[in-house]
Amino acid sequence: MKDNRFVSADDIRSAFSAAMSAMYRNEVPAYGTLMALVTKVNAGTLAADPTQRKRLEETDQLERISQERHGAIRLGTPQELSMMRRVFAVMGMFPVGYYDLSTAGVPVHSTAFRPVGDAALKRNPFRVFTSLLRLDLIADEALRADAGAILDKRRIFTAVAVELTEKAEKQGGLDEADAERFVSEALETFRWHDRANVSPAMYHRLHDAHRLIADVVSFKGPHINHLTPRTLDIDAVQAQMPDYGIAPKAIVEGPPTRDCPILLRQTSFKALEEPVSFEAEDGSWQEGSHTARFGEIEQRGIALTPKGRALYDDLLNASRKIIRPAADGSNAVDYDKALSEAFRPFPDSWAGIRAEDLGYFAYSLTAKGKTAKAGSSEHLDDLIAEGLVQFDPIVYEDFLPVSAAGIFQSNLGDDAAQEFTASPNQQRFEQDLGTTVLNEFDHYQGIEEASIAECLTALAHAEAAE
């Protein structure tokens, strides 16, 4: 039973995401410009397509468009990851999925902390893609040891944030005053610090090994490196960014433009070069710079089944065997063409995706179904054919490792891509995390099955009442 003394996790998450957005707008003004552009594009898209607007309203997704966000952070130690899990749990955010980015030249593995229930997602869908640095992938043993020693000394959470997290765990929640303090204290972990933890020489050693390693190790905390609004037309945003004084990355990551969007498409503006001070060996502070923070945009499509995801991966790999996107964007047009051609075998209608069992759908009764006394069949396809049941795509709430790596690399610099031995280690990641991650396919399948059962139960009750 809900304890009315405590603020709901959904409300704490909403307050935190709002505070994070305000902080990031202040720290990175270009993010506010990006938000204005996305708002304009979304309004134009909905005005031009009343049918899409109607379905978003009917499925309670319209309000989510304006508040949709995700952020990303990079952690340095297992202890930081474990504590971050506990902090996010207070906000009703749980680890979903395991992502190995070493296959794409980035020495991290990751999960996404997010709400998982339908009601929680509708209340506020804020999620944070959270990566843990793989020190074991650093070939230089001396550098690996030095980086580990630096990370072991830092404390990224305030004492009050830890205290309130423990209090929430012990008593099952936080009251209004504590929840407000928790949001304020947790926010400090994600704040930008313009003074590095390392000397100029150490920064350059880390930077030469990989720019992401320098970003993780060199600072007091895991500054939020981007926030992401959701758009309904990412191609329009990509095209218009230069008009707003924003330089977009070379290509949109993910699948090609489609009538029926699948999975996730992402783009971003280039990371900012920001002034940073480094403490020299003589104790003086030397001015330098660091490039890490940027703004990202996402367009979300349908969650794919294992069969659909396998087809997506095969088609993406096929396109990249023909042409790989150049970091400087010199072959962007050719890459987009190859990508679109490669994806022709993937059905581009909801009915086609459903017929081939490539995506997950939420089923609901139509207006006719809600007034029907009974259905003539217990088979779902028959009920759809009779006009009693309809289906809507379940939005993909998670991430794509190749796309995430592409975003990381484009904002770490054109020469940031390096080779690492592909070494997924979900067991080790979950050991460091302190729990298992939720399997995204099981999760989406559960949502789909529950919606089908609800339809059949409603129609069965109608028949019984006849």
Disulfide bonds with the S-S distance in Angstrom:
none
